[in-house]
Amino acid sequence: MTAWYGSCTDLDRKALQRVVKTAQHITRTELPSMEDLYSQRLRKKSLRIIKDPHHPSHKLFFLLPSGRRYRSILARTRRFGDSFFPRAVRLLNN
């Protein structure tokens, strides 16, 4: 989910949300939204990468001199801006 949800179109996200609503109706339970699941998993995955200095993507999470925020990754295209790493940095900075 962390790999493909960020680059989904709005139409795809609405279709996935319809599936979640149908599952809620069938099971008669409240399920978390896809956006909430994506945020949770994105945060968890990025924190695992930050803790592991041997991970190949560890260098993409670079702390600013304040030590509280990460340097944002510049993206020239919308496609790259919606990918995992820029979204993870934005999530961690908020």
Secondary structure, DSSP 8 states (H G I E B T S, - for coil): -TTTGGG--HHHHHHHHHHHHHHHHHHTS----HHHHHHHHHHHHHHHHHH-TTSTTGGGS-B-TTSSSB-----SSHHHHTSHHHHHHHHHH-
